[in-house]
Amino acid sequence: MLGRPRLSPTDKLRIIATATAAPPGSDTVWIHRLLADRLNLSGVAVSASQVGRILNAVDLKPHLVRGRLTRPADPEFFTRAADVCDLYRTCPPNAVVISVDEETGITARSRKYPDQPAGPGRRARRKFEYIRHGTVSVTAALDVHTGQVLTHTIARNDSDTFIGFLRQLDATIPARQQIHLVMDNGSSHTSKTTRAWLAARPRFAVHHTPKHTSWLDQVELFFSTLTRRLLRHGQFTSREELTERIDDFVLDYDEHAAKPYRWTYDGSPLKAT
């Protein structure tokens, strides 16, 4: 039985060119079978396995997409980033550095069937079906230099709610300390109402992260901790239970685990080892 004819260099280039163009019709992504069918229609006799080998040789994977973000040409990017990093490195005298943000739409869900616990040589087993019981949103404030966290459940993520949380910080933090507030450019953080409230209270020094760099806000690290240690594997039969479990987690975290994060920016250690 004769095999397929050997592909010429031109044929290989046509395969690569097709894989880097938009798919035809209603398809939105190339798969090897679709590429082979398309190429056969255009006169290149090739199988799906041949397509796979050729694309693999040039490390071309048309079914994969890597997220990207074009940072706006912001002349203040490095100035703002350096300002925030300086606060993370050194707390100003008679002050606290507070990183603030919201985590919205946390789902309260429980599994439809109970898990099977792990055992020697066997991983825990879990059915994929679950039941939704609503969502919870929280605002959190991280004291960057102690690791202590304050959270508050919110019904809405708007200016009035955010200002209410700032009032809570104002009442909780000793009056002798200035509050350096690190936050992103979310609408509730930059609204006219919020800016006016902060401008009338000089003890708040506001430091916005550059646009599209909310990852520079250290409280995101606490949200990651909360997700890994409580939310991802937890089961919650109601919004009320989820809220209570978050509150209990934060209280226990502040008492036993809170410490400054060993945070890095651009791969360079920010805190001394």
N, C-alpha and C positions, 0 to 999 in steps of 0.2 A: 504493500500500500504506500503510495507516494505521499509525502508530507507537503506542507505548504511551501511555496517558493521562498527562497532566502530574501529577506527585506534589504533593499538598497539603502544607502545613506539618505537619499532623498525621501524614501518612504518613512524612515525614522523621524526625519525632520517634520514631515507632514503629520505624523502621530503626535509629536510634541506640540506643534502649532495648534492642532485641533484641541488638545487637552488644555491649552492655555486660553482658548476662546470660549465664548458663552455657549452653553448647550442649546440645542434647537428646541423649538416647540414649547411644551409646557414644563419640560425638565429644567431644574435649577442647579443641578450638580451632575458632573460626569461620574459614571462608574465604568469599569473596564468593559463590561458587555455593551453598554451604550456607545462607548467610543469605537469598539470593534465594528458594531453594526453601521455606525455612521461612516467609518473609513471604508468599509466594504462597498457601501453605496457609491463612494467617490472613486472607486477603482483600486484601493489598496487592500489586497487580500491579507487579512491579519486576524488572529484569534484573540479572545479576551486575555488569555494567559500571556501571549506575546506582548500585548499592550502593557500588561502589568510589569513584565520584565524590562521593557524599554523605559517606561516611566521610572521604575525603581533604580535603573542605572544612572539616571540624572537627578535622582532624589526629588521627583515631581509627584506630589500627592494632591490632585485636583479636588478630592473630596474633603480635604482638611482646610480649615480657615483659622488663622491666628488673629485675634483682636488687635486693633491698633487705634491710636488716638493721635491726631495731629494737634500738638499743643499750639494754641494761638500765639502769635508774635506779641508777647506781653513783656514790655521793657522792664516791668517790675518783678518778673518771675524770680530771678535769683536774689533780688533784694528782699522780697517777702519770704522766700524759702530760708535765706540766711537768718532773717529775723526770728523765725520760728525755731530754727535749729539752735540758735544762741540761747533762747529761753529754755530749750530742753537740756542744754549743757549746763547752764548756770542759772539758778533762781535769783532774781534781783533781791536786794536787801528788803526786809520787812514786806514781803510779797509772797503770793502763791501763784503758780502757773496752772491754770485749769483748762483742760481740753474738753470741748463740749460738742456733742452731736446727737442725732436721733437714730434709733433703729425702729423702723416701721414695719407693720404687716407680719409680725412674728406669729406663725400659725400654731394654735393649740390643736393638737391632733393625737389620737390614740389609735393603736393597732386593732384591726378587726378581730384578729386571732392572737392568743398569747404567744410570746417568744418561747423558743426552746433553749434552755440555758446551755452554756458551753460546758464541755467536759474534757478529760484528758484525750488529746488527739482529735478533738471535735470542736469546731467553731460554733458559736451561738447561731441559731437559725431563726429567721424572721420572715413572715409572710409579707408580701408587698402591699396588701390592701390596708387602708387606714381610713379613719373617720375624722372629718374636720369639725371643729367646735368653735370656729371664729378666730379672730386675730387680736393681737395686743401690740401696742406701740409704746416705746419708752424713750425718755431723754436721759442721757448719762453725762456726768461730769467727772473727769479723771484728774486728780491732783498728780501732776506729772512727776513730782519729786518725792512723793511718798507712796504712790500707787493706790491710794484710797479712792474709792468710787462712790458717788451718790447717784441713784437712779430714781426716776419718777415716771409712773405710768401716765400716759397722755391719751386723751380722746381724739384730739385733732393736732395736726402739726402746722400751726399757724403762729402769727406774731404774738397774739395774746397769750397763747400757751407758753411760748418760749420766754416771754417777759415774765410770766408767772414763775417759771423755773429760775430765771435770773434773780428774781426777788428772794426765792428760797436760798440761793447761794449767798446773796447779800446779807441775809439774816443769819446764816449758818457760820460764815467765815468771820473771824474776829475783826472788829472795825478798824483796828490798827494796821491791818494788812491790806496792801493794794492787790487787786485781782487782775492778773494778766490773763485775758480770755483768748484762747486759740480756737478758731472755728472756721468752717468752710464758708462758701458763698451761697448757701441755700437761701431760698426766698424768705424764710422766717428769720434768718440771721441778718439779712441786709435790707429788710423792708424799711420804709420811711418811719414807721412807728417804732421799730426796734432801735434804729439809729438815733431817734430823738430821745428815747428812754435812756440809752447808754450815754449820750452826750450830756444829759442832765446829772449824771453820776460819775464824777471824775475818778472815783476809786477803781472803776473799770477801765483798763487799758486794752483795747481790742487789737488783735493780730489775726488778720484773715490769711488763710493759706492761699497760694496762687490758684487761679482758675484751673479746674480739672485735676487738682491734686489733693482731693480730700483724704487720700492715703497718708498725707503728711500730718493729719490730725491723729494724735496718739490714742485717743479714745477708741479709734477703730480697732486697736489691738485688744482692748478689753472686750469689745463686741465679738472678736474672734475667739477669745477665751470663753466667753459665755456660750457661744455656739458649740464649741468643741466639747465643753465639759457638762453642759446641761441640755441645750436645745436639740442638738443633732440626734441624740439617742434617747431623749426623754419622751415620756408619754403623758399627755395632759388631757383630762376628760372635759375641761371647760376653760373658758377665758379666766375665770376666777382662780382656778388651780394654777394655771400658767403664771398669772401675776404673782400669786403667793410664792411659787417656787422660784421665780426670778428674785423676788425680795429676799427670800431665805438664802439664796445663793450669794447675793451681794453682801449680806450681813456676815455670812461665814467667810467669804473671800476677804472682806476688809479686816476681819479679826485674825485670820490664820495665814492668808496667802499674799496679801497686798504688798508689793514692793515695786520700785521703779522698773520699767521695762528697759531691757538692754537693746535699745532701738538703734537701727542703722539707717543711713541715708546714702544712696549711691554705693552701697557695699562697704563703706568705711565705718568702723565702730564709732558710735557717737559718745558712748559712756566708757569710762576707764574700766578695765577688767579687774 
